[in-house]
């Protein structure tokens, strides 16, 4: 039997503190019945970040929209010469999540907070956004959709959390 190993990781807290995350807009419109969909798998999601920063707090709005492309197989390219109905996406989906946050101006400058909003806030909101998109589509009759995972960049190169072995 192998012995499990564990360690305790000490993280320092970020100076921007998210105080609230909530869905603020859900727009869904089925354009065809699920049974008539030519494809119901989006090829991607277009994500946007809007934000506003005040002296010690701010708001970030993360929006995501499903995008569809017509799937073309080799035989479909030949069939294009014949008349066929134009591709129609099965649905239209647009969701927005709002985040409220606070920060201490003594700990972090306003321009750094704006940089965090622009470059980092999406990574905080993306798990909530993924769950929201999944829940909406799962309730519609279309195939379940999972937004792809996003790769979180290392914000401070060379800085890793300190691992401390736990007592056995």
N, C-alpha and C positions, 0 to 999 in steps of 0.2 A: 504494500500500500504506500503510495507516495504521500509525502508530508506537504501540506499546503503552506505556502509562504504568503505573508501579507506585509504591507508597509503602510505607514500613515504618511499622507502627503500634506504638507503645509503650504497653503496658497495665500498670497497676499490679495486683499480685496481691491477691486478696481475703484477708482475715485468717482465713477459715474454709477449711481445706484438706481436701477429700474424699480419703480414703485408700483406700476400697474401695466398689465398687458391684457388687451381685450380686442375681440373682433369689432370693427366699426363699420364694415360694409361687406355684404355678401350679395353678389349679383349672379344668379344662375338662370339661364334660359335654355330649355331643351329645344333644339331646332328640328329634330326628327325623333320619332320614338326609338327607344333603345334597340328594338328588334330590327329597325331599318338603317341603323348606323353603318356606314361603310367602314369606318374605324372609330373606335371610341377611346383610343389611347393618344393623348397629346404627345407631340414630339418634343415639347419643351414648355417652359414657363418664362414669361417676361416679367422680371422683378424690378421694382422701382423703390427708391427711398426718398421721402420728403421729410424735412425736419425744420424745427424752429428752436432756437436756444435763447433763453433769457439769462438774467444775472446769476441765478442759482438753480434753475430748473429748465425743463424743455419737453418737447414732444417729438416723437419720430413716428411716421406712418409708413409702413411697409406694405406695398401692394404687389399682387401677383395675378397674372392673367394666363390662362391656358392657351397654347398656340397649337394649331393643327396644320399638317401638310398632307396633301393627297399622297397615299402610298401608290407607287407605280412599279409594277412587276414588269418583266421583259415582255410578256404577252400583252400587257396593258398599253405599252408604247405602240405596238402594232395596231391595237384596237382604237387608238386615238384617231386614226384616219376615218374610222366609222363614227357615226354620231352616237354619243353617249351623254347621259345627263352630267352636268357639271358637278364637281365634288362639292359637297356641303358638309361643313363641320357638324358633328352631332349636337354640340352644345356650346354655349358661351359661358365662361366662368371668370369672374373677377372678384377677388377677395382683398380686404385690407385689414391689417392689424395695427392698432395704435399702442404705443408705449409712452408712458409718462416716466420721467426720470428727474432726479435731483443730483446736484453735485456741489461740492464745497470749492468756491473760487480760490481759497487759500491752498488747496491741494492740486488743482488742475486749472490751466488757463482756458479761457473760453474758446480760443481757436483750436485747442486740442480736443475739447468737447465736440466742436463742430466736425473735426476730423473723425472722431469716434462715431458720430452720427452717420457720416457719409460712408465710412469704410468698415465699421464694426457692428453697428446695430442690427444689420440684417442677420448676422450669425447668431445673435441672441434670439431673434424672433423666428428664425427658420424652423425650429422644431414645432412651434405653435402653428405656424403657417402650414406645414406639412400635415399636421393632424387635422386642421380645419378643412383643407382641400380633400383629404381622404374621407372625412365624415360626410361632407356634402355630396361627393360623388357616390359613396356607398349607399346613400339614401335615395338615389335617383333611378336606379335600375341599370345604369351603365356599368361597365366593368370597373372594378376598383382601380384607383390611380394613386400611386405614390410619387410625390415629387422626389427627384433625386437628392441624395445627400450632397451637401456642399462641403468643400474642403476648407477648413478654417486655417487661414494663414497664421504663422507665428508672428505675433505683433511685436515682440521684443526679441530680436535674434540673440541667441546665446543665453537666454534666461530661461531656466527650467525650474519647475517647482522642486523644492528640496524633499527628497524621500527620507523618511525616518522609519527604521524597522520597528515593528510593534513587538512588545514583550510577549514571549511565549509562555 
